Amino acid sequence: MAPPDVVQRIEQLRHLINYHNYRYYVLAQPEISDEEYDLLFRELQQLEQQYPELITPDSPTQRVGAPPAEGFAKARHPEPMLSLDNVTSSEELWAWRERFMKLLPQGTQVSYVVEPKIDGLTVVLHYENGLFTLGATRGDGFVGEDITNNLRTIRSLPLRIPLDPDGPPPPARLVVRGEAYISNADFERFRAEQEKLGHKFTSPRNTAAGALRNLDPKVAASRPLDLFLYHIVVIEGAESPPATQWEALHYLRDLGFPVALDYCRHFDDSEFDALIQYCVDWVNEKDRLPFVVDGLVIKIDELALHDVLGHVGRVPRWAVAFKYPAEQAITRLLDIVVEVGRTGVLTPRAVLEPVFLAGATISSATLHNEDYIIEKDIRIGDMVIIRRAGEVIPQVLGPVKALRTGEEKVWRMPQTCPSCGEPVVRYPGEVAYYCENTACPAQLVRRVAYFASRPAMDIEGFGPKQAKLLCDKGFIKEIADIYTLKAHREELLALEGYGEKKVTNLLNAIEASKQQPVTRVLTAVGIRFVGPIIAQLLLDHFRSIDALAQASEEDLAAIEGVGPRIAQSVRAWFSHPANQRTIARLRSYGLQMALPEEKPEPDALPLAGMTFVITGTLPSWTREEAKAIIQQYGGKVTNSVSRRTSYLLVGENPGSKLQKAQQLGVPTMTEEDLRAMIGLQ
Ligand SMILES: [Zn+2]
């Protein structure tokens, strides 16, 4: 007995597939990509294989195509238009060969033709005594639509055969199967032209199918349709009908049909290995072809064997389609978890119901960022389409909204870091959230390595390798622990490659780094956007880390060279209690927390605002030295005495300046007086 949720799922899939069949085949307005459609179809096939009792005659898997659209006349095919079994691996190709070989007498001569499987719209063309009389779509495999008038617009379709009067004489009746398509180059041109007119076309295949299934032949005439024929369905009254598929392809070409012979290959059974290699290697060729293909078709060349082998169900035994492994799958999104990268960026990751895809079991995929999840409206519990191309991390392309039950949950980025629990921030113009906690375990190694690096504390012999080792050993749990490493001296000596000299050098270098200027300390703690230059700029203004820590976002943003982004980042960083603890610890170990005391401001100097004139020989200073000292303490020195002169500095043998000063009432002073005034011994 099938579980109820399987029954429900099968019904849901049938409903969906029927709906999309209708959009695709009847309206020629598909809503989902061919890949998405295939995924739904394959899932239904798999479930029905598992629970055959649930197969009903009206299941979409039980018919080959879709019913003819109302409006076209129906055209019954002289023989069912079969579809092919798909294989995706060399093992399956060998298995296919083994299956039909068992049905053939020992020693039967077998060879193969390998043809490209062009991704277009299947067409069936009828010729009576060389005249094109009817063209039909494949429809449901038994009855198609009469699209003769649309097909007539395709210029490569011969309206009479042979095209060349010297070609083979026409058979009394010929029915051929082929594929109508639009080449990549033609499609690109057409798409670009149409886009200017506001029309959107998504793929060559849909564009071709839409045109041929339009009731107005003018639509088909306006599109760059082309054709390849590849299979003789019926041939009557031919002089010497082809005996092999290889001959048939040449015969069709000689009659004037477009045939993809340039892309077809013939292999003997003894070359089956080479045939498989050709199929496998072809994955690299397919994208270089001038048209879209979705695989290769391998056919037994001997047409007589086709009749011998027949078909099983609606699938012939004498041919198989080789497709490249699916790169997309559909599965359930069980949960979204957040991971913290080494740089503190928070990345949402999809937890998936395990699904086999492109050679691996996938249970996890990337979701990029919160905006992506919102934009695609991805919810926990959704059936999602995932893609895996090559070795890259699988990604979630989006939900299949039609499969929603209403139980799905909308997800938003948590506001705290899953690694350390501190609040996370997002900067204007960025999609990512960051954890800026200096002590966040997820970021420890990178933060420690950065702290010790050349632009930061520049600790000799302390690179990323050492950072990783010391963190892994548990000696460093946050960056401030670098300064307690000396407590682990014995354990360090026990590490491989850490001799007495190396450990001593490392610990000495750490000790010496305490003298590094505060600019390096501010750089080293790793505030986002604050490198050495911004650190210098901030400290020129605030002079100490304490003052900087008190600054408001407005104060910070007002500094030239510091934008709102840096201001927000600095403010956010200092408001983390964990970061405040880091600063406190670094201070307690003796690191520099402020710029050194400098000359006070000019108006605080003892001689500020005073003007001096010097006369005579001073006891210990030359004129030049006296001038420099006065200037150093904020005073000015001029050459002549005026009412604005504050003091006349008088030495031995003064000149006329003394007289002038006395006349103007300018006070005089000795070198000793000046020394006392500025506190200089
Ligand atoms: Zn964190």
Boltz pocket constraint, residues with backbone or C-beta under 6 A from the ligand:
constraints:
  - pocket:
      binder: B
      contacts: [[A, 340], [A, 417], [A, 418], [A, 419], [A, 420], [A, 421], [A, 422], [A, 435], [A, 436], [A, 437], [A, 440], [A, 441], [A, 442]]
      max_distance: 6.0
